[in-house]
Amino acid sequence: MSAFVARFPAVVNEIKTKISVLPYREDSTRSLEVAGLWDTGAMFSVVSRRVAEMLHLEAVDLKRAYTANGWYETPVYRVDVVLPNGVRVSGLHVSRGELMVCDMLIGMDVIRHGDFMITNGVQTEFAFRIPAEGSAPY
C-alpha cells in the first residue's frame, strides 16, 4: 500500500496536487509535472492541450466527450501518471480538454483504484491510498 496526504491552509473548494504525466511506457525523461485537479464527477481523466503538445502525445483514438457545456470530439491519448506518492498508474486513456485551472483532470479512472478521503475542519485534508483497502475505518 502507498498513500499520501495533502493539507491545505484553509477549507478549499478544489483538490489540486502535483502529478507527473508521461507518454505510455516511456522513461521519465519525457515526463511533465503539472497541477492535477481531482474530480470525482469525471468518469475519465483529461489532459490540457499544453500537456499533449509538450509531451508530443500521439492520438490513439477519437472520441466524443461530454461536459456540462455539451459534447465535443477529442483525440484520446495513452499516458502514464505518477501520483504524489510515487505510484504509477499506467496505460490510461485520456482525452484532451480545455482546462482552465489545471493541466490534468484526475477522474474516476484513477480514483477507483484506491481509497479517497477528504476532511474539513479549519483546513482541508485530502488523503489517497492505493490499492483500495475496502471499507471506511468508522
N, C-alpha and C positions, 0 to 999 in steps of 0.2 A: 504494500500500500504506500502511496505517496500523497501528501496533502500540502496545501498552502493556505495561509490566511492573509487577507488584505484588510488593513484597518484604515479608515478614513477619519479625518479630524472632526467631522460633524456627521449628522444624518444626511445621506446623499440620495439623489433621485436616479442615479445610474451607477452601475458597477463597471469600472474600467480597470484593466490590468495590462501590463506589458506582456506581449507574447511574441514569439518568432514564427515567421511563415517562410517556407522554402518549397521549391518545386518538389514534387513527389519523388522519393527515393534518391535524392541528391545529397551531397555533403553540405555541411553547414557554411561553407564559404559563400554560398549564394543565398544565405538567409537574410531576412529583414526583420528587425524588431519594430513592432508597431503597437499602437493602442488598440486593445481589443475590448469591445463592448459586449458584455454577457447579456443575452436576450432569450429568456425562456419562451417568449412568444414567437420566436422564429424557428421553423422546422429545420432549416438548413443554414449553414454558415455562409457568409458573404464577404468578399474582399472588394476593396476600392479599385478603381481604375489605376490609381497610382501604384498600388501593390502589384497588380497584374503587369503593368508596364515596366516597373523597376526590376522585377524578377524574370521578365521575358517569358511569362507563362503562356503556354500554348493551349488553346481550347481543345477539349476532348469531346465536347457536345454543345448543342444549342438547346436551351430550354425556355419555357415560359415561367417567369417568376411573378408571384402575386404579392402586392404590398397594400397598405391602407389607401394608397393613391391609385390603385388599379394594377394592371399587369403589363409586363414588357418582355420582349425577347432578350435573352442574355447568353453570352458564352459561359460555359462551365469549364472549370479548371480542376486539375487534381493536384492537391498540395499536402504537405505535412505541416503540422502545427506543433510547436513546443510551448507547453504551458509554463507558468511561473515556477512550478516545482520541478521542472526539467523533464516531465513526462511528454513523450512524443506521441501524438495522435496522427497516424499515418494513413495516407490514401483518401483523404476527404475530397468529396466532390463539392466544390464551392462555386457559387455564381458570382458574377460581377454586379455591383450595385453602386448607386450614387449615395455614398455615405457622407454625412455632414460632420459628425462629431468623433469619428474614429476611422481607422483604416481596415478594420475587420470586425464583423458582427459574429459573435460566437453563439451559434444556435444549438438546438436540442440534439443535433447530430453529434456534437461533442459532449454536451452536458449529460446526455443519457448514459454515458459510460461511467459516471461517478455519482457521488453524493454532493448536493449543492445546498448550502445553508447561508442565510442572511439573518442577522440580528441587528436591531436598532435600539439604542438607549440614548446616551448622549452623543454617540458616534455610531457609524455603520461598520459592522464587521462582516466580511464575506469569507467563507471557507469552502474549499472544494477538495474532495479526495477521490482518488481513482486507484483501483476499481471501486465500485459501489460495494458497501458492506450490507446493504439491505434495509433495515428498519431504523427509524429515528430513535435516539437514546432516551426518549421520555415516554 
